[in-house]
């Protein structure tokens, strides 16, 4: 497979890092990373960001946001009927 472009790598980054990208996509990304140092930095930074954010404490959703989301969901459900 031909290596992917920087844009294609960015589009597939989440699936690639999560191990959910297809074998062809992974192969293309690995090929791209062999010749594109900026994308290597992007992938490594993305992985570090995920690790750091997993260590953050969970906070409850603000009540005002919860109310707004519920209102939007109700409006969407009413529009589907």
N, C-alpha and C positions, 0 to 999 in steps of 0.2 A: 504494500500500500504506500502511496505517496504521503510524505509528511503533511500535516495540516498547516494552515496559515495561523498567524497570531490571533486573528479574529475567531477562527474556528476553535482554537484552543480555549480562548476566553469563554466562548459559548458553551463548551463542553466541560469546563473546569469543575463545576460542582459534581457532576457525575463521575468524572475521572478521579477526583480526590476521594469520593465516597466509595469508589470501587464498583460503580454501577454502569460505567461506560462499556460499550461493546468491545470485543477484542480488537476489531478493526480500528475503532476510534483510539483505543489505548496505544495500539501500535503506531498510528499516525502521530499521536501526541508525543510519544517517546522519541520518534524520529525527529520531530520538530525541536524537542528539547536538546537534542544533541548538537544543534547548530544555532540556537537562539538563546544566548545568556539572559536577555531581559525576561523571557518567558520562564526560564528556570527560576529567576528571582520571584516572579509573580506566583508560581506554583508553591514555592517554599514559603513565601509570605502568607499566602492563603492558608496553607496547612498550619502555620504558627498561629494565625488569627483564630482558627477553629479551636486549637488546643487551649489558647488563652481564654476564649469566651466560654468554653465548657467549664472552666474553673470558677466562673463568676457566680455569685449567689443569685438564685431566682427571686424575683420580686413580684408581688401581686400586681395585676393590671389595675390602673387607676379606675375608680368607679365611674368617672365621667366618660372614659373611653369605652368601658363596658356598656354603658347606656347607649352611646352613639352606635356601637356595633350592633347591639340588639335592635335599635331602631332601623338601621339599614337592612338587617336581615328580615325584619318584619315587612318592610317596604318591598323588598325583593320577592318575598313569598306572596304578597298580595298581588304583585304584578304578574306572577306566573299563573294565577288562577283565572 
